[in-house]
Amino acid sequence: MLASFRGIGVTAAVPRGHLAALGILVAMVTLSGVWASSLQGCDEAYYAHMARGMLESGDFLVPRYDGTPPLDKPPLLMWLVAASFRFFGVGDVQARLPVLLLGAAVPFAVWWGIPQTAAFRFVAASTLATTLLYVQLQHMVMTDLVAFVGLLGLVVGLLRAAEGERWGWVAGSGLGVAALAKGPLAALFVLATLPYAVRHREELLRSGFLARAIPGILPAAAWYGLVWREFGQKFVDVHFGVFLFRLAAQGIAAESPLGPAFYLVSALWRFLPWWPLLPAALVAGWGAARAKDRTAEWSVGFAAVYFTAITAMRTKTDHYALPLVLPAALLVAGWVTGGGGFRTAESLSAVLCRVLGGLLAFGGPVAAAGLLPAPLQLRLPAAALSLLVAWAVVRCGNLVRGGERQAAWSSVLWPVVLAYAVAGVALRPWDAEPGLRTVAKALPAGEAVVYVAGQPLSQNSCPYLALRFRLDRPPRVISPAEFPSAPPGWYVGRTGELVPNAQDRVVVRSDWVLVHRP
């Protein structure tokens, strides 16, 4: 154990030390601040409410929102959340618990499943566990991380296919999990894995890999068959037509002004703190792939195809990039623990580390001085954390320039883990709707509620969805103009949208307002 900290878990540590260090960092990143959890309206409360509906109705086949089946998502996430509600009660923390546990388990699955050295697996698992996009989605009730678990199963099965028949079953089960979590978008995992599968097609066919993979896919196929039997063409039109072809060809949200550059720009934020190392890691990975390193072959091929596919899609959102965290972590691990020199790419990474460090060092004092516009101001802990990480990243750049890869990576890891832990406690980033949690506690049980909405639900449904999860029945919706003449009762709305009259008793006033009109 001491050896793992002396070498920060890379050069001197034995596997037991690696696992202990991995356990510490995963616990710090995962648990900090989770007790102050409240769900966002879009999409967390939406999924959580459907899971609650499953539990109350006993209908676990089709997710329904207040009795209406949207037919847009498969049920796996809702099954997991409903199980959490069944054993631990309905609540915000309980809704996030399955994804939190899966997110904490994935780094250990990388450690166990990827056929590489102990040092490689530790670096890959730790890099994945500390990438900002992964940490964010680990703390959200979303389908993406559940599908990520399926992707990891598919990858481990493929990389170890030659070791025995059971790995075909693992790959098939992974694909089945992805399909039950993300629906037809899981087909992108297959598409992006084709370069690796084609290159090793003879081995996969000879080992009977495809035949072994089929049983793992059958549960997903059975669900699709049952739902198609119940809803027929309507299910096909919605599940595949709207949420696959329209998603890709037309878009279901406003198109980003960044266009094809969206994911490159997004990576500067969502792939913190590791994106400065990606140029060196990609070039090293390309060299390793040409030398027939299987992990590098899959990583480079998957990243190229998947990135191209999501860039070509009209609908763009940060969480679609989550699958890229896995090949990025594997490529970083290959560069950190591998040999050979690619000085041009490493020089670029060193420059990028210094640029990122400079931005963080500049942003910290500016935020602490209160010079940013009010919505962008950060509290003092955030400013201090930015300075800590800035120092670590600048030091990383200097070490990369000197050819000390392992020390460079290690210099960033533990300051970032500390930053996540302190931020989780001091900044409470997982508390999306603290005022709404207070409203739910203050509202008498069984009382009807009227929601005062500043915008029509068709334009802004997220606050409604967040509120609905916490109520026993759907609230009636009125506009702020209707509120002054509304009859006695309980009313809730956002501050600024619900303005109490003189006779109203204000029960809660924060970012939400709860009033009782006698």
C-alpha positions as CSV (number, residue, x, y, z in Angstrom):
1,M,0.0,0.0,0.0
2,L,2.7,2.5,0.9
3,A,4.5,1.6,-2.3
4,S,1.4,2.5,-4.3
5,F,1.4,6.0,-2.9
6,R,5.2,6.4,-3.2
7,G,4.9,5.8,-6.9
8,I,1.3,7.1,-7.1
9,G,0.2,3.7,-8.1
10,V,2.2,3.2,-11.3
11,T,5.8,2.0,-11.1
12,A,6.3,0.6,-7.6
13,A,2.9,-0.7,-6.7
14,V,1.9,-4.3,-6.5
15,P,-1.6,-5.2,-7.8
16,R,-3.0,-5.1,-4.2
17,G,-1.7,-1.5,-3.8
18,H,-3.2,-0.6,-7.1
19,L,-6.6,-1.8,-6.0
20,A,-6.4,-0.1,-2.7
21,A,-5.5,3.2,-4.3
22,L,-8.2,2.7,-6.9
23,G,-10.7,2.0,-4.1
24,I,-9.8,5.2,-2.3
25,L,-10.0,7.5,-5.3
26,V,-13.3,6.0,-6.5
27,A,-14.8,6.4,-3.0
28,M,-13.7,10.0,-2.8
29,V,-15.0,10.9,-6.2
30,T,-18.3,9.0,-5.9
31,L,-19.4,9.7,-2.3
32,S,-18.5,13.3,-1.7
33,G,-21.7,15.4,-1.5
34,V,-24.2,12.7,-2.6
35,W,-26.2,13.2,0.6
36,A,-27.2,16.6,-0.8
37,S,-28.8,15.2,-3.9
38,S,-31.8,16.5,-5.7
39,L,-32.8,15.6,-9.3
40,Q,-32.8,17.8,-12.3
41,G,-36.2,18.1,-14.1
42,C,-34.7,17.1,-17.4
43,D,-34.1,14.3,-17.6
44,E,-33.5,12.8,-14.1
45,A,-36.9,13.4,-12.6
46,Y,-38.5,12.2,-15.8
47,Y,-36.9,8.8,-15.6
48,A,-37.3,8.6,-11.8
49,H,-41.0,9.3,-12.1
50,M,-41.5,6.6,-14.6
51,A,-39.6,4.2,-12.3
52,R,-41.9,5.2,-9.5
53,G,-44.9,4.6,-11.7
54,M,-43.6,1.1,-12.5
55,L,-43.4,0.3,-8.8
56,E,-46.9,1.7,-8.0
57,S,-48.7,0.1,-11.0
58,G,-46.8,-3.2,-11.1
59,D,-46.4,-2.8,-14.9
60,F,-42.7,-3.3,-15.5
61,L,-42.8,-3.9,-19.2
62,V,-43.3,-0.4,-20.6
63,P,-42.2,2.8,-19.0
64,R,-45.1,5.2,-18.6
65,Y,-45.4,8.8,-17.6
66,D,-48.6,9.3,-15.7
67,G,-50.1,6.4,-17.5
68,T,-49.0,7.4,-21.0
69,P,-46.2,5.3,-22.6
70,P,-43.7,7.6,-24.3
71,L,-42.2,4.6,-26.1
72,D,-39.0,6.4,-26.5
73,K,-36.7,4.6,-24.1
74,P,-36.1,0.9,-23.1
75,P,-36.8,0.1,-19.5
76,L,-33.4,-1.0,-17.9
77,L,-32.7,2.3,-16.2
78,M,-36.2,2.5,-14.8
79,W,-36.0,-1.1,-13.6
80,L,-32.9,-0.4,-11.6
81,V,-34.4,2.8,-10.1
82,A,-37.7,1.1,-9.3
83,A,-35.7,-1.7,-7.5
84,S,-33.9,1.0,-5.5
85,F,-37.3,2.6,-4.6
86,R,-38.6,-0.8,-3.6
87,F,-35.8,-1.5,-1.1
88,F,-34.9,2.0,0.1
89,G,-38.0,4.2,-0.4
90,V,-38.7,6.9,-3.0
91,G,-36.3,9.9,-3.0
92,D,-33.6,11.7,-4.8
93,V,-30.6,9.8,-3.4
94,Q,-32.4,6.5,-3.9
95,A,-33.1,7.4,-7.6
96,R,-29.4,8.0,-8.2
97,L,-28.2,5.1,-6.2
98,P,-28.1,2.4,-9.0
99,V,-26.1,4.7,-11.3
100,L,-23.8,5.7,-8.5
101,L,-23.1,2.0,-7.8
102,L,-22.6,1.1,-11.4
103,G,-20.3,4.1,-11.9
104,A,-18.2,3.1,-8.9
105,A,-18.0,-0.5,-10.2
106,V,-16.9,0.3,-13.7
107,P,-13.3,1.3,-12.9
108,F,-12.9,-2.1,-11.1
109,A,-14.4,-3.8,-14.1
110,V,-11.8,-2.1,-16.2
111,W,-9.1,-3.3,-13.8
112,W,-10.5,-6.9,-13.9
113,G,-11.4,-7.1,-17.6
114,I,-8.9,-5.4,-19.8
115,P,-6.1,-7.8,-20.7
116,Q,-3.1,-5.6,-19.9
117,T,-0.5,-5.1,-17.2
118,A,-1.5,-4.1,-13.7
119,A,0.0,-0.6,-14.2
120,F,-1.9,-0.1,-17.5
121,R,-5.2,-1.2,-15.9
122,F,-4.7,1.1,-12.9
123,V,-4.0,4.1,-15.1
124,A,-6.9,3.4,-17.4
125,A,-9.4,2.8,-14.5
126,S,-8.2,5.9,-12.6
127,T,-8.3,8.1,-15.7
128,L,-11.8,7.0,-16.6
129,A,-13.0,7.5,-13.0
130,T,-11.7,11.0,-12.8
131,T,-12.8,12.3,-16.3
132,L,-15.4,15.1,-15.6
133,L,-18.0,13.8,-18.1
134,Y,-17.9,10.4,-16.5
135,V,-18.1,11.8,-13.0
136,Q,-21.1,14.0,-13.9
137,L,-23.1,11.2,-15.5
138,Q,-22.2,8.9,-12.7
139,H,-24.2,11.2,-10.4
140,M,-27.3,11.6,-12.7
141,V,-30.3,9.4,-13.4
142,M,-29.6,9.0,-17.1
143,T,-29.4,6.1,-19.5
144,D,-25.9,6.8,-20.7
145,L,-23.8,5.3,-17.9
146,V,-26.0,2.1,-17.9
147,A,-25.3,1.8,-21.6
148,F,-21.6,2.5,-20.9
149,V,-21.6,-0.6,-18.6
150,G,-22.9,-2.6,-21.6
151,L,-20.2,-1.1,-23.9
152,L,-17.5,-2.2,-21.4
153,G,-18.9,-5.7,-21.4
154,L,-18.8,-5.8,-25.2
155,V,-15.2,-4.5,-25.3
156,V,-13.9,-6.9,-22.6
157,G,-15.6,-9.8,-24.4
158,L,-14.0,-8.9,-27.7
159,L,-10.5,-8.3,-26.4
160,R,-10.5,-11.7,-24.5
161,A,-12.4,-13.7,-27.1
162,A,-9.5,-16.0,-27.8
163,E,-9.3,-17.0,-24.1
164,G,-12.5,-19.0,-24.0
165,E,-16.1,-19.4,-25.0
166,R,-17.5,-17.5,-22.0
167,W,-16.2,-14.2,-23.3
168,G,-18.6,-14.3,-26.2
169,W,-21.4,-14.5,-23.7
170,V,-19.9,-11.5,-21.9
171,A,-19.8,-9.5,-25.1
172,G,-23.4,-10.4,-26.0
173,S,-24.7,-9.6,-22.6
174,G,-22.9,-6.2,-22.8
175,L,-24.6,-5.4,-26.1
176,G,-27.9,-6.6,-24.6
177,V,-27.5,-4.3,-21.6
178,A,-26.7,-1.4,-24.0
179,A,-29.8,-2.1,-26.1
180,L,-32.0,-2.2,-23.0
181,A,-30.5,1.0,-21.7
182,K,-30.1,3.2,-24.8
183,G,-32.2,1.5,-27.4
184,P,-31.3,1.5,-31.1
185,L,-28.5,4.0,-30.4
186,A,-26.6,1.0,-29.0
187,A,-26.1,0.1,-32.7
188,L,-23.5,2.8,-32.8
189,F,-21.4,0.6,-30.4
190,V,-21.5,-2.2,-33.0
191,L,-20.7,0.2,-35.8
192,A,-17.8,1.7,-34.0
193,T,-16.4,-1.7,-33.1
194,L,-16.5,-3.0,-36.7
195,P,-12.9,-1.9,-37.5
196,Y,-11.6,-4.2,-34.7
197,A,-14.1,-7.0,-35.5
198,V,-13.2,-7.0,-39.2
199,R,-9.5,-7.1,-38.5
200,H,-9.9,-10.1,-36.2
201,R,-12.8,-11.7,-38.1
202,E,-11.1,-15.0,-38.7
203,E,-10.4,-15.5,-35.0
204,L,-13.9,-14.5,-34.0
205,L,-15.5,-16.8,-36.5
206,R,-13.2,-19.7,-35.6
207,S,-13.9,-19.4,-31.9
208,G,-17.7,-19.3,-32.4
209,F,-17.8,-15.9,-30.8
210,L,-20.9,-14.7,-32.5
211,A,-22.8,-17.8,-31.6
212,R,-21.8,-17.4,-28.0
213,A,-22.9,-13.8,-28.0
214,I,-26.5,-14.4,-29.2
215,P,-27.9,-15.5,-25.8
216,G,-26.8,-12.3,-24.2
217,I,-28.8,-10.3,-26.7
218,L,-32.0,-12.4,-26.3
219,P,-33.5,-10.5,-23.3
220,A,-33.4,-7.2,-25.2
221,A,-34.8,-8.9,-28.3
222,A,-37.6,-10.4,-26.2
223,W,-38.5,-7.0,-24.7
224,Y,-38.6,-5.4,-28.2
225,G,-40.8,-8.2,-29.4
226,L,-43.3,-7.9,-26.5
227,V,-43.6,-4.2,-26.9
228,W,-44.0,-4.4,-30.6
229,R,-46.8,-6.9,-30.1
230,E,-48.6,-4.6,-27.8
231,F,-48.2,-1.3,-29.6
232,G,-47.4,-2.4,-33.2
233,Q,-46.4,0.2,-35.8
234,K,-46.8,3.1,-33.2
235,F,-43.8,1.7,-31.3
236,V,-41.7,1.4,-34.4
237,D,-42.5,4.9,-35.5
238,V,-41.7,6.5,-32.2
239,H,-38.8,4.3,-30.9
240,F,-37.0,4.1,-34.2
241,G,-38.4,6.8,-36.4
242,V,-38.4,9.7,-33.9
243,F,-35.6,8.8,-31.6
244,L,-33.2,7.4,-34.1
245,F,-33.6,8.6,-37.7
246,R,-35.0,12.0,-36.7
247,L,-32.3,12.3,-34.1
248,A,-29.6,11.7,-36.7
249,A,-31.0,13.3,-39.8
250,Q,-33.2,16.2,-38.6
251,G,-32.4,16.8,-34.9
252,I,-34.8,16.9,-32.0
253,A,-33.4,20.0,-30.4
254,A,-32.0,23.3,-31.5
255,E,-28.8,22.7,-33.6
256,S,-25.6,23.8,-31.9
257,P,-24.0,26.9,-33.5
258,L,-20.7,25.1,-33.2
259,G,-21.8,22.6,-35.8
260,P,-19.3,19.9,-36.5
261,A,-16.9,21.4,-33.9
262,F,-19.3,20.8,-31.1
263,Y,-17.6,17.8,-29.6
264,L,-14.1,19.2,-30.0
265,V,-15.1,22.3,-28.0
266,S,-17.2,20.3,-25.5
267,A,-14.1,18.1,-24.8
268,L,-12.2,21.1,-23.5
269,W,-14.7,21.1,-20.6
270,R,-16.1,17.6,-20.4
271,F,-12.8,15.7,-20.8
272,L,-11.1,17.6,-18.0
273,P,-8.4,17.1,-16.7
274,W,-7.1,14.7,-19.3
275,W,-7.7,16.2,-22.7
276,P,-4.2,17.9,-22.9
277,L,-2.7,14.4,-22.9
278,L,-4.8,13.1,-25.7
279,P,-2.6,14.2,-28.6
280,A,0.3,12.2,-27.2
281,A,-2.0,9.3,-26.3
282,L,-3.6,9.2,-29.8
283,V,-0.3,9.2,-31.6
284,A,1.1,6.5,-29.3
285,G,-2.1,4.5,-29.7
286,W,-1.9,4.7,-33.5
287,G,1.6,3.3,-33.3
288,A,0.6,0.6,-30.9
289,A,-2.4,-0.4,-33.1
290,R,-0.1,-0.7,-36.1
291,A,2.1,-3.0,-34.0
292,K,-1.1,-5.2,-33.4
293,D,-1.7,-4.2,-29.8
294,R,-5.4,-5.3,-29.5
295,T,-6.4,-2.7,-26.9
296,A,-5.0,0.1,-29.0
297,E,-6.6,-1.4,-32.2
298,W,-10.1,-1.3,-30.6
299,S,-9.5,2.1,-29.0
300,V,-8.3,3.9,-32.1
301,G,-10.9,2.3,-34.4
302,F,-13.8,2.9,-32.0
303,A,-12.9,6.5,-31.3
304,A,-12.6,7.4,-35.0
305,V,-15.9,5.8,-36.0
306,Y,-17.9,6.8,-33.0
307,F,-16.7,10.4,-33.0
308,T,-17.4,10.7,-36.7
309,A,-20.9,9.3,-36.2
310,I,-22.0,11.6,-33.4
311,T,-20.4,14.6,-35.2
312,A,-22.5,13.8,-38.3
313,M,-25.8,13.6,-36.2
314,R,-27.9,16.7,-36.2
315,T,-28.7,16.4,-32.5
316,K,-25.6,17.1,-30.4
317,T,-25.4,16.9,-26.6
318,D,-22.5,16.4,-24.3
319,H,-23.6,13.1,-22.9
320,Y,-23.5,11.4,-26.3
321,A,-19.7,11.6,-26.0
322,L,-19.5,9.4,-22.8
323,P,-18.5,6.3,-24.8
324,L,-15.4,8.1,-25.9
325,V,-14.2,8.3,-22.4
326,L,-13.4,4.5,-22.5
327,P,-11.0,4.6,-25.5
328,A,-9.5,7.8,-24.3
329,A,-8.7,6.3,-20.9
330,L,-7.2,3.2,-22.6
331,L,-5.1,5.3,-24.9
332,V,-3.8,7.5,-22.1
333,A,-2.9,4.3,-20.1
334,G,-1.1,3.0,-23.1
335,W,0.9,6.2,-23.5
336,V,1.7,6.5,-19.8
337,T,2.9,2.9,-19.4
338,G,4.3,2.3,-22.9
339,G,7.6,2.7,-24.4
340,G,8.8,4.5,-27.5
341,G,8.9,8.3,-28.2
342,F,6.7,10.5,-30.2
343,R,8.2,13.8,-29.3
344,T,6.1,16.1,-31.5
345,A,2.9,14.9,-30.0
346,E,4.3,15.0,-26.5
347,S,5.5,18.5,-27.1
348,L,1.9,19.5,-28.1
349,S,0.5,17.8,-25.0
350,A,3.0,19.7,-22.8
351,V,1.9,23.0,-24.4
352,L,-1.7,22.1,-23.9
353,C,-1.1,21.3,-20.2
354,R,0.5,24.7,-19.7
355,V,-2.4,26.4,-21.5
356,L,-5.0,24.6,-19.4
357,G,-3.0,25.3,-16.2
358,G,-2.8,29.0,-17.1
359,L,-6.5,29.2,-17.8
360,L,-7.3,27.6,-14.4
361,A,-4.8,29.8,-12.6
362,F,-6.2,32.9,-14.2
363,G,-9.8,31.9,-13.6
364,G,-9.4,31.1,-9.9
365,P,-8.4,34.5,-8.7
366,V,-10.9,36.2,-11.1
367,A,-13.7,34.1,-9.7
368,A,-12.6,34.7,-6.1
369,A,-12.4,38.5,-6.7
370,G,-16.0,38.5,-7.9
371,L,-15.1,40.0,-11.3
372,L,-17.2,37.5,-13.3
373,P,-20.9,38.2,-14.1
374,A,-23.1,36.9,-11.3
375,P,-24.2,33.6,-13.0
376,L,-20.5,32.7,-13.6
377,Q,-19.1,33.6,-10.2
378,L,-17.7,30.7,-8.2
379,R,-17.4,30.4,-4.5
380,L,-14.0,30.5,-2.8
381,P,-13.6,26.7,-2.6
382,A,-13.9,26.5,-6.4
383,A,-11.3,29.2,-6.9
384,A,-8.9,27.4,-4.5
385,L,-9.5,24.1,-6.3
386,S,-8.8,25.7,-9.7
387,L,-5.4,26.9,-8.4
388,L,-4.6,23.5,-7.0
389,V,-5.4,21.8,-10.3
390,A,-3.7,24.5,-12.3
391,W,-0.4,23.9,-10.4
392,A,-0.8,20.1,-11.0
393,V,-1.5,20.5,-14.8
394,V,1.4,22.9,-15.3
395,R,3.7,20.5,-13.5
396,C,2.3,17.7,-15.7
397,G,3.3,19.7,-18.8
398,N,6.8,20.2,-17.5
399,L,7.2,16.5,-16.8
400,V,5.8,15.5,-20.2
401,R,8.3,17.8,-21.8
402,G,11.0,16.0,-19.8
403,G,9.8,12.6,-21.0
404,E,8.5,11.5,-17.5
405,R,5.1,10.2,-18.5
406,Q,4.2,8.3,-15.4
407,A,5.1,11.1,-13.1
408,A,3.3,13.6,-15.3
409,W,0.0,11.6,-15.2
410,S,0.4,11.0,-11.4
411,S,1.0,14.7,-10.7
412,V,-2.5,15.4,-11.9
413,L,-4.4,12.4,-10.5
414,W,-4.4,13.0,-6.8
415,P,-4.9,16.8,-6.8
416,V,-7.9,16.2,-9.1
417,V,-9.3,13.5,-6.8
418,L,-8.9,15.9,-3.9
419,A,-10.6,18.6,-5.9
420,Y,-13.6,16.4,-6.7
421,A,-13.9,15.4,-3.1
422,V,-13.8,19.0,-1.8
423,A,-16.1,20.3,-4.5
424,G,-18.6,17.6,-3.8
425,V,-18.8,18.7,-0.2
426,A,-18.4,22.4,-0.4
427,L,-20.0,23.3,-3.7
428,R,-22.8,20.6,-3.7
429,P,-22.9,20.2,-7.4
430,W,-25.4,17.2,-7.2
431,D,-28.0,19.4,-5.5
432,A,-29.9,20.4,-8.6
433,E,-33.2,21.5,-7.0
434,P,-32.6,22.2,-3.2
435,G,-35.5,24.5,-3.0
436,L,-37.9,22.0,-4.5
437,R,-36.8,19.4,-1.9
438,T,-37.7,21.9,0.8
439,V,-41.1,22.5,-0.9
440,A,-41.9,18.8,-1.0
441,K,-41.1,18.4,2.7
442,A,-43.3,21.4,3.7
443,L,-46.3,20.5,1.6
444,P,-49.0,18.6,3.6
445,A,-49.5,15.0,2.4
446,G,-52.4,14.5,0.1
447,E,-52.9,18.2,-0.7
448,A,-53.6,19.2,-4.3
449,V,-51.1,21.6,-5.7
450,V,-51.3,24.2,-8.5
451,Y,-48.1,25.0,-10.4
452,V,-47.6,28.6,-11.5
453,A,-45.6,28.4,-14.7
454,G,-43.9,31.4,-16.2
455,Q,-43.8,29.6,-19.6
456,P,-46.0,27.1,-21.3
457,L,-45.0,23.5,-20.6
458,S,-44.3,23.0,-24.3
459,Q,-41.5,25.5,-24.1
460,N,-40.1,24.7,-20.7
461,S,-41.2,21.4,-19.1
462,C,-38.1,20.8,-16.9
463,P,-39.4,22.6,-13.8
464,Y,-42.8,20.7,-14.1
465,L,-41.0,17.4,-14.4
466,A,-38.9,18.1,-11.3
467,L,-42.0,19.1,-9.4
468,R,-44.1,16.2,-10.6
469,F,-41.7,13.6,-9.3
470,R,-42.3,14.9,-5.8
471,L,-46.1,15.0,-5.9
472,D,-48.7,12.2,-5.5
473,R,-50.8,13.5,-8.4
474,P,-50.3,15.7,-11.4
475,P,-50.5,19.4,-10.5
476,R,-52.9,21.8,-12.2
477,V,-50.9,24.4,-14.2
478,I,-51.8,28.1,-14.4
479,S,-49.9,31.2,-15.6
480,P,-48.7,34.0,-13.3
481,A,-51.4,36.3,-14.8
482,E,-54.1,33.9,-13.4
483,F,-52.6,33.6,-10.0
484,P,-53.8,36.8,-8.3
485,S,-57.5,35.8,-8.8
486,A,-57.0,32.1,-8.2
487,P,-59.1,30.4,-5.5
488,P,-57.8,29.2,-2.1
489,G,-55.3,26.4,-2.1
490,W,-51.6,25.5,-2.3
491,Y,-49.5,27.1,-5.0
492,V,-45.9,26.5,-6.0
493,G,-43.7,28.2,-8.6
494,R,-40.2,29.6,-9.3
495,T,-39.2,32.8,-7.5
496,G,-40.1,35.7,-9.8
497,E,-42.8,33.8,-11.5
498,L,-45.0,33.3,-8.5
499,V,-45.5,36.6,-6.7
500,P,-47.6,36.1,-3.5
501,N,-50.5,38.4,-2.6
502,A,-50.8,40.1,0.8
503,Q,-53.2,37.5,2.1
504,D,-51.1,34.6,1.0
505,R,-49.0,32.7,3.6
506,V,-45.5,32.1,2.3
507,V,-44.4,28.6,3.6
508,V,-41.1,28.3,1.6
509,R,-39.2,31.0,-0.2
510,S,-35.9,30.1,-1.9
511,D,-35.4,29.4,-5.6
512,W,-38.9,28.0,-5.4
513,V,-41.9,29.5,-3.6
514,L,-44.7,27.6,-1.8
515,V,-47.7,29.6,-0.6
516,H,-51.0,28.7,1.0
517,R,-54.0,30.9,0.1
518,P,-56.6,30.6,2.8
